[in-house]
Amino acid sequence: MRRAVAVVLFVLLSLSPSPAVSRAASSAAVEPVQGVVDEFRDALGLGPAVTVVLVDRNPAVVSVERDRRAPGRFVLAFEKAFLVELTDDELRAVIAHELGHVWIFGNHPYLQTEQLANKVALRLVKRDKLESAYRKVETRSGRRMAARLP
């Protein structure tokens, strides 16, 4: 169901004639993703807030970084076109991985690795879902990443 909503919202974002309509559609597309982020933040006991944004282009396809405008907060940036390619389980796996990085920032900031982010993600999602999400990230980005799974 969430995927169908994401597809409809992607079409709206792509065809929106006015910036106001684009902002409204973008906001509606972010809500279900933000809901998963908030659920997983609670499950991991993360203190920092993480805000989801949709972007036209992200070299990493999806990424998380410190919010430069709000110290102590993070921004999770999803490439719009990639978001609609994900199943619900893959979306949850991608979010779990990115929140793994936030967990590392708060607990072991000098040990920031993809493998450790995946270990944290596996507390929240099953390995096969993480592998499936990685395949889609690899296809979209052209970079090999699945070898980083623990």
Secondary structure as the mmCIF struct_conf table of DSSP 4:
data_model
#
loop_
_struct_conf.conf_type_id
_struct_conf.id
_struct_conf.beg_label_comp_id
_struct_conf.beg_label_asym_id
_struct_conf.beg_label_seq_id
_struct_conf.end_label_comp_id
_struct_conf.end_label_asym_id
_struct_conf.end_label_seq_id
HELX_RH_AL_P HELX_RH_AL_P1 ARG A 2 LEU A 15
BEND BEND1 PRO A 17 SER A 18
HELX_RH_AL_P HELX_RH_AL_P2 PRO A 19 LEU A 44
TURN_TY1_P TURN_TY1_P1 GLY A 45 GLY A 45
BEND BEND2 PRO A 48 PRO A 48
STRN STRN1 VAL A 50 VAL A 55
BEND BEND3 ASP A 56 ASP A 56
TURN_TY1_P TURN_TY1_P2 PRO A 59 ALA A 60
BEND BEND4 VAL A 61 VAL A 61
STRN STRN2 VAL A 62 ARG A 66
TURN_TY1_P TURN_TY1_P3 ARG A 68 ARG A 69
BEND BEND5 ALA A 70 ALA A 70
TURN_TY1_P TURN_TY1_P4 PRO A 71 GLY A 72
STRN STRN3 PHE A 74 GLU A 79
HELX_RH_AL_P HELX_RH_AL_P3 LYS A 80 LEU A 83
TURN_TY1_P TURN_TY1_P5 VAL A 84 GLU A 85
HELX_RH_AL_P HELX_RH_AL_P4 ASP A 88 ASN A 107
HELX_RH_3T_P HELX_RH_3T_P1 PRO A 109 LEU A 111
HELX_RH_AL_P HELX_RH_AL_P5 GLU A 114 ALA A 121
TURN_TY1_P TURN_TY1_P6 LEU A 122 LEU A 124
BEND BEND6 VAL A 125 VAL A 125
HELX_RH_AL_P HELX_RH_AL_P6 ARG A 127 SER A 141
HELX_RH_3T_P HELX_RH_3T_P2 ALA A 146 ARG A 148
#
